[in-house]
Amino acid sequence: MKELSIAIFLFFIPNFLFSQSDYKLSVFNLNPIHFNPAYSGTLGELSAVGVHSSQFTNFEKSPRTQFLGLQYFIKDKNIGLGLDISNDQFGIVKENNINSNISYILRLNENFRLSFGIKAGFKSILLDYSHLNIFDPDEDVFLEGFQRHTIPNLGFGLFIVSEEFNFGISSPTFYTQDYKNIFTNKFSPELVDYYATVGYNRILNSSYTLQSNILARVVDGAPYSAMIALSVEYEESILIGANFELDSSIGSLIGFKIFDNFYAGYAIDFSINNFQKYNSGSHNFFLSYGPRSLRNSDL
């Protein structure tokens, strides 16, 4: 029985690690600072975004995630500052991340700017065994009821931006540390993520702006993934969009300007793989402050 409970736990851990990246993909155009520290300050003024994500609804103990991102540009020093905080919970696993971001922004010519960024912070992982049905409670490994790890994180990024075009490459988890798995008595590797992003913004007329984004992700030990997002903004007041993640999900987004520089919205994603039979989609709510587009940047 003990082996069965451990096997079930180990089965869900990889799903947690992979699924926790899904919410970040589905709303990646809302929180790019999470992926790339070089994005910090590129909006030219103070901006903030908060996201709440409920993934795979109707799936027991499905992931819940909250994200907060802040950024600011120090104009006379060409330095961008940023902070991103996230809280993930799935099953018996609770994960908290806090990272500071700093970037240096160079003007290449009248049209293009180049930004270099560094991310530094830490991750706290808590495994709470009180949510497991332990058939052998006398095992020493479960006496404390939980296992906690705190590990450092270091990332980097590069970002090139103009009024209509942007391109970025980054690894927000380039350096981290493995932690000891009490089930195997070995060190479990932390995943390293690599991202590439491409964006294009086009003013269609005096009322409508088209925004398109592509995000590609490579994670050690996981399949390659990519997402395409397309949205149309009406008079900087209403935003409607759609996204598609290769072999994973499709989704849509709607957002409204509620008052000056404040926007609120909702995004929903549906699985298109074998997992769709087990859940009713993922729901994301967001609230943001600041400029909606790099086009409006005051750099």
C-alpha positions as CSV (number, residue, x, y, z in Angstrom):
1,M,0.0,0.0,0.0
2,K,2.8,2.4,0.8
3,E,4.3,1.8,-2.6
4,L,0.9,2.6,-4.2
5,S,0.5,5.9,-2.4
6,I,4.1,6.9,-3.3
7,A,3.5,5.9,-7.0
8,I,0.4,8.1,-7.2
9,F,2.3,11.0,-5.6
10,L,5.2,10.7,-8.0
11,F,2.8,10.5,-11.0
12,F,1.3,13.9,-10.2
13,I,4.5,15.8,-9.5
14,P,5.7,15.9,-13.1
15,N,2.2,17.0,-14.1
16,F,2.3,19.8,-11.6
17,L,5.7,21.0,-12.9
18,F,4.5,21.0,-16.4
19,S,1.0,22.3,-15.9
20,Q,2.2,25.2,-13.8
21,S,3.7,26.7,-16.9
22,D,0.4,26.6,-18.8
23,Y,-1.2,29.6,-17.1
24,K,1.9,31.6,-17.9
25,L,1.6,30.7,-21.6
26,S,-2.1,31.4,-21.9
27,V,-1.7,35.0,-20.7
28,F,2.0,35.5,-21.5
29,N,1.3,38.9,-23.2
30,L,0.0,40.2,-19.9
31,N,3.0,39.3,-17.7
32,P,6.1,39.2,-20.0
33,I,8.3,40.2,-17.1
34,H,7.9,36.6,-15.8
35,F,9.6,35.2,-18.9
36,N,12.1,37.9,-19.6
37,P,13.8,40.3,-17.1
38,A,14.9,42.5,-20.0
39,Y,11.3,43.6,-20.5
40,S,11.6,45.6,-17.2
41,G,11.2,49.3,-17.8
42,T,10.4,49.0,-21.5
43,L,6.9,50.5,-21.1
44,G,8.6,53.7,-20.0
45,E,6.6,54.3,-16.8
46,L,5.2,52.5,-13.8
47,S,3.0,49.5,-14.6
48,A,1.5,46.6,-12.7
49,V,-0.4,43.4,-13.5
50,G,-2.1,40.8,-11.3
51,V,-3.4,37.5,-12.6
52,H,-5.4,34.7,-10.9
53,S,-5.5,31.4,-12.7
54,S,-7.7,28.3,-12.0
55,Q,-6.5,25.5,-14.2
56,F,-8.2,22.3,-15.2
57,T,-11.5,23.0,-13.4
58,N,-13.4,19.9,-12.2
59,F,-10.1,18.1,-11.7
60,E,-9.6,17.4,-8.0
61,K,-7.0,19.7,-6.3
62,S,-6.3,21.3,-9.7
63,P,-3.7,24.1,-9.9
64,R,-4.4,27.6,-8.6
65,T,-2.0,30.4,-9.3
66,Q,-1.6,34.0,-8.4
67,F,0.9,36.3,-10.1
68,L,1.9,39.9,-9.4
69,G,4.3,41.9,-11.7
70,L,5.6,45.4,-11.2
71,Q,8.0,47.4,-13.4
72,Y,9.4,51.0,-13.5
73,F,11.8,52.9,-15.8
74,I,14.5,55.3,-14.4
75,K,14.8,57.6,-17.4
76,D,17.9,59.5,-16.6
77,K,19.9,56.3,-16.0
78,N,18.3,54.1,-18.7
79,I,17.6,51.4,-16.1
80,G,14.5,49.3,-15.7
81,L,13.4,47.8,-12.4
82,G,10.9,45.0,-11.9
83,L,9.5,42.6,-9.4
84,D,7.5,39.4,-10.0
85,I,5.8,37.3,-7.3
86,S,3.9,34.1,-7.9
87,N,2.1,31.5,-5.8
88,D,1.3,28.1,-7.2
89,Q,-0.7,25.3,-5.5
90,F,-1.6,21.9,-6.8
91,G,-2.5,18.9,-4.7
92,I,0.0,18.6,-1.9
93,V,2.5,21.0,-3.5
94,K,2.7,24.7,-2.7
95,E,5.3,26.8,-4.5
96,N,6.1,30.5,-4.0
97,N,8.5,32.5,-6.2
98,I,9.8,36.1,-5.7
99,N,12.2,37.6,-8.1
100,S,13.7,41.0,-8.7
101,N,14.6,42.2,-12.2
102,I,16.9,44.8,-13.5
103,S,17.6,45.9,-17.1
104,Y,19.8,48.3,-19.0
105,I,18.2,49.9,-22.1
106,L,20.2,51.2,-25.1
107,R,18.8,53.2,-27.9
108,L,20.2,51.7,-31.1
109,N,18.7,54.2,-33.5
110,E,15.4,56.2,-34.0
111,N,13.4,53.0,-34.2
112,F,15.0,50.3,-32.1
113,R,16.0,49.9,-28.4
114,L,18.0,47.0,-27.0
115,S,17.5,45.8,-23.4
116,F,19.6,43.4,-21.3
117,G,18.1,42.0,-18.1
118,I,19.0,39.9,-15.1
119,K,16.5,38.1,-12.7
120,A,17.4,37.0,-9.2
121,G,15.3,35.6,-6.4
122,F,14.3,32.4,-4.8
123,K,11.7,29.6,-4.8
124,S,10.1,28.0,-1.8
125,I,8.5,24.6,-2.2
126,L,6.3,23.0,0.4
127,L,5.1,19.4,0.2
128,D,2.2,18.9,2.6
129,Y,1.7,15.2,3.3
130,S,-1.4,15.8,5.4
131,H,-3.4,15.7,2.1
132,L,-2.2,12.2,1.3
133,N,-3.8,9.0,2.5
134,I,-0.7,7.4,4.1
135,F,-1.2,3.6,4.7
136,D,1.9,3.3,6.8
137,P,1.9,6.4,9.0
138,D,4.9,5.1,11.1
139,E,7.3,5.7,8.2
140,D,9.9,8.3,9.4
141,V,9.6,10.2,6.2
142,F,6.1,11.3,7.1
143,L,6.6,12.1,10.8
144,E,6.9,15.9,10.3
145,G,3.9,16.0,7.9
146,F,5.6,18.2,5.4
147,Q,8.9,18.8,3.5
148,R,10.1,22.3,2.6
149,H,12.8,23.5,0.3
150,T,14.1,27.0,-0.5
151,I,16.3,27.3,-3.5
152,P,17.9,30.3,-5.3
153,N,17.1,31.3,-8.9
154,L,19.0,33.4,-11.5
155,G,17.8,34.3,-15.0
156,F,18.8,36.5,-17.9
157,G,17.1,38.0,-21.0
158,L,17.6,40.1,-24.1
159,F,14.8,42.2,-25.6
160,I,14.8,44.3,-28.9
161,V,11.8,46.6,-29.4
162,S,10.5,49.2,-31.8
163,E,7.0,50.8,-32.2
164,E,5.7,47.8,-34.2
165,F,8.1,44.9,-33.6
166,N,9.7,43.2,-30.6
167,F,11.8,40.1,-30.1
168,G,13.2,38.5,-27.0
169,I,15.2,35.5,-25.8
170,S,15.5,34.5,-22.2
171,S,15.9,31.9,-19.5
172,P,14.2,33.0,-16.3
173,T,15.5,29.9,-14.5
174,F,19.0,29.6,-16.0
175,Y,20.6,28.8,-12.6
176,T,18.9,27.1,-9.8
177,Q,19.6,24.2,-7.4
178,D,18.3,20.7,-7.2
179,Y,16.6,19.5,-4.0
180,K,16.6,16.2,-2.2
181,N,13.6,13.9,-2.9
182,I,12.8,12.0,0.3
183,F,11.2,9.2,-1.6
184,T,14.3,8.3,-3.7
185,N,16.9,9.8,-1.4
186,K,18.3,11.4,-4.5
187,F,18.4,15.0,-5.7
188,S,15.5,16.0,-7.9
189,P,16.5,18.4,-10.8
190,E,14.9,21.8,-11.1
191,L,13.7,22.5,-14.6
192,V,15.5,25.1,-16.7
193,D,13.2,27.1,-19.1
194,Y,14.3,28.8,-22.4
195,Y,12.0,31.2,-24.2
196,A,11.9,33.1,-27.5
197,T,9.2,35.7,-28.2
198,V,8.2,37.7,-31.2
199,G,5.6,40.4,-31.3
200,Y,4.0,42.7,-33.9
201,N,1.7,45.7,-33.3
202,R,-0.1,47.4,-36.1
203,I,-2.4,50.4,-36.1
204,L,-5.2,49.5,-38.5
205,N,-7.0,52.8,-38.4
206,S,-7.8,55.5,-35.9
207,S,-9.8,53.1,-33.7
208,Y,-8.3,49.6,-34.0
209,T,-4.9,48.2,-33.2
210,L,-3.8,44.7,-34.1
211,Q,-1.5,42.9,-31.7
212,S,0.1,39.5,-32.4
213,N,2.6,37.5,-30.3
214,I,4.4,34.2,-30.6
215,L,6.0,32.5,-27.6
216,A,8.2,29.3,-27.9
217,R,9.4,27.4,-24.9
218,V,12.0,24.7,-24.4
219,V,12.2,23.0,-21.0
220,D,14.7,20.4,-20.1
221,G,13.0,17.0,-20.0
222,A,9.7,18.3,-21.4
223,P,8.2,18.6,-24.9
224,Y,8.8,21.7,-27.0
225,S,5.8,24.0,-26.8
226,A,4.7,27.2,-28.6
227,M,1.7,29.6,-28.5
228,I,0.3,32.1,-30.9
229,A,-1.9,35.0,-29.6
230,L,-3.8,37.5,-31.7
231,S,-5.8,40.4,-30.3
232,V,-7.6,43.5,-31.5
233,E,-7.9,46.6,-29.3
234,Y,-10.6,49.2,-29.9
235,E,-9.7,52.8,-28.9
236,E,-7.5,51.6,-26.1
237,S,-10.7,50.6,-24.2
238,I,-11.7,47.1,-25.3
239,L,-9.4,44.2,-26.0
240,I,-10.5,40.9,-27.6
241,G,-8.1,38.1,-28.3
242,A,-7.6,34.4,-29.1
243,N,-4.7,32.1,-28.6
244,F,-3.6,28.6,-29.7
245,E,-1.0,26.4,-28.0
246,L,0.4,23.7,-30.1
247,D,-1.1,20.3,-29.2
248,S,-2.3,21.7,-25.9
249,S,-5.1,24.3,-25.8
250,I,-7.1,27.0,-27.5
251,G,-8.5,30.1,-25.7
252,S,-9.9,33.5,-25.8
253,L,-9.5,36.8,-23.9
254,I,-11.6,39.9,-23.3
255,G,-10.5,43.0,-21.4
256,F,-12.0,46.4,-20.6
257,K,-10.7,49.8,-19.6
258,I,-12.4,50.5,-16.3
259,F,-10.9,54.0,-15.8
260,D,-7.7,55.8,-16.7
261,N,-4.8,53.3,-17.1
262,F,-6.7,50.6,-15.3
263,Y,-7.8,47.5,-17.2
264,A,-9.6,44.3,-16.1
265,G,-10.3,41.1,-18.1
266,Y,-10.9,37.4,-18.3
267,A,-9.3,34.6,-20.3
268,I,-10.4,31.0,-20.8
269,D,-8.5,28.1,-22.2
270,F,-9.7,24.6,-23.2
271,S,-7.5,21.5,-23.6
272,I,-7.4,20.0,-27.1
273,N,-5.3,16.9,-26.1
274,N,-6.2,13.7,-24.2
275,F,-6.6,15.7,-21.0
276,Q,-9.7,17.5,-22.2
277,K,-12.0,14.7,-21.0
278,Y,-10.8,15.3,-17.4
279,N,-11.4,19.0,-17.0
280,S,-13.6,21.9,-18.0
281,G,-11.0,24.4,-19.0
282,S,-8.8,27.0,-17.3
283,H,-9.9,30.4,-16.2
284,N,-7.7,33.5,-15.8
285,F,-8.7,36.9,-14.3
286,F,-6.4,39.9,-14.6
287,L,-6.2,43.5,-13.5
288,S,-3.5,45.8,-14.8
289,Y,-2.3,49.4,-14.5
290,G,-0.2,51.4,-16.9
291,P,0.2,51.6,-20.7
292,R,-1.3,48.7,-22.6
293,S,1.3,48.6,-25.4
294,L,5.0,49.0,-26.1
295,R,3.9,51.5,-28.8
296,N,3.0,54.0,-26.0
297,S,6.4,53.7,-24.4
298,D,7.9,57.0,-23.2
299,L,11.5,55.9,-23.5
